[in-house]
Amino acid sequence: MFRRWWTELRTARPDRGMATAEYAMTTLAACALAAVLYKIVTSGAVQGMLRSVLQRALDVQV
């Protein structure tokens, strides 16, 4: 069992660590996008628009 595992490990493709680098870059890009969206949503203009939309939605008379 160990011998088979060792043989597979030695004959693995050389770009085996590439997946980890791709995951790291994707995570970094997602964090950067989240930071940009956070800055946009917390800006004064967007907060005012969101507040106005919520006030109009809550002031609906039934």
N, C-alpha and C positions, 0 to 999 in steps of 0.2 A: 504494500500500500504506500509506504513512504517513498520507495524507489520510483513508483509511477508518478507520484506527486512531484518529486524532485526532477524527473525527466521532463515533465510538462512545464515546470517552472523554468528550466534552463532553455527550453526550445520556444519559449513564449516570444511573441512579436516584440521588436525593439521599441515600438512606440506605445508600450503598455501604459506609461504614465501620462499619456496625452489626455486621457479622459479626465484626470484630476485637474489638469491645467484648464481644460474647457469648462469644467464645472466652476472653477475659481473665477474665470473671466465672466461667465454668465452671472454668477452671484455678484460680482463687482458691478456689472452693468445694471442689474436689477436694483442694487442699492443706490446707484447714481440716479436712476430714474425715479426711485422713491423720494430721494432728497429734492429733486427738481419739482416733483408734484407737491411735496410738502410745502416748499417755498411758494408755489403758485397758490395753493389753497389757503395758506395763512396770510397772503397779501391782503391789504385793506380793501382793494376793489372787489376781489372775489368774495371776501367775507361779507361785504355789503350786499352783493348780489344774492349770496346764499341766505342771508338773514331776511332779505326782502321776499325771496321765494317761500321761505318757511312761514313768514308772517302772513302772506297771502293764502297759503295752504291752511293755516290754522284759523284764519278769520272767516272761513267759509260758513255762511249761515245755512242751516238745514231747515 
